[in-house]
Structures are given as structure tokens and as C-alpha cells.
Amino acid sequence: MDYGRQNLADQVRDELQDSYQRHGCGPEFWNTYQRVLARLVPEGRERTQVTNDMALLIEQLGIVRHAQLVPPSEPPSL
């Protein structure tokens, strides 16, 4: 993830990994995922790239076997 600081990506990884270790893949882990996403990208903003980055991260951590990525939205046709 490239958010200008590698430290932020490490913090996100640590937070998700810690939540997974405490809660497994249950609802509280996914609540943590949603809270992290909301902190990184406020509601109403384009979240596709960050969502995909986080999905790939949880795949790398072994939390999910295969991340499902969100396709980029296409601009409205004129």
C-alpha cells in the first residue's frame, strides 16, 4: 500500500493481524476491517484502490485464501 508513508501500511497490517489473532475471521475482525477502511478513506470518497490494497493485505496474512478485488468504476458516459 502506498499512502506516502510505509509506517501507515505497517500500522494497518499490525492492526488487522492483531484483530485476526484475537477474533479469527469472525464478525469482530470484519468490524475492525471496516473501521480501518473508514479511517483511511472517509465516507463518500472513492475507496476502490484502498479496498483492494486491504484485500490483498489480508490475503498475504493468510486470513482469506483468495482476495476478491473490486473493479475500478468507470466514468459515466456522455
C-alpha positions, -999 to 999 in steps of 0.1 A, spaced: 0 0 0 14 34 -9 -1 61 13 30 83 13 44 66 45 54 29 48 47 33 85 9 36 79 9 4 59 27 -14 87 2 0 113 -27 -12 92 -11 -47 88 -5 -49 125 -40 -38 134 -56 -63 111 -33 -91 121 -39 -84 158 -76 -84 153 -74 -117 134 -53 -133 162 -79 -122 188 -111 -128 169 -104 -152 140 -123 -144 108 -155 -136 127 -176 -105 128 -153 -85 151 -124 -89 127 -145 -76 98 -157 -47 121 -120 -38 126 -115 -40 88 -144 -16 83 -131 8 109 -96 8 93 -111 14 59 -132 43 73 -101 59 88 -81 56 56 -109 69 33 -138 89 46 -173 80 36 -184 92 2 -148 92 -12 -135 67 -38 -125 36 -19 -117 11 -46 -79 13 -45 -76 12 -7 -102 -16 -5 -83 -37 -30 -50 -30 -12 -65 -41 21 -80 -72 4 -46 -81 -9 -31 -75 26 -54 -99 43 -47 -124 16 -10 -120 23 -16 -125 60 -34 -158 52 -68 -146 66 -85 -153 33 -74 -178 7 -81 -155 -23 -90 -118 -22 -119 -106 -43 -109 -73 -58 -134 -45 -67 -132 -35 -103 -125 2 -109 -156 23 -115 -160 36 -150 -167 73 -155 -203 80 -167 -206 80 -205 -216 113 -221 
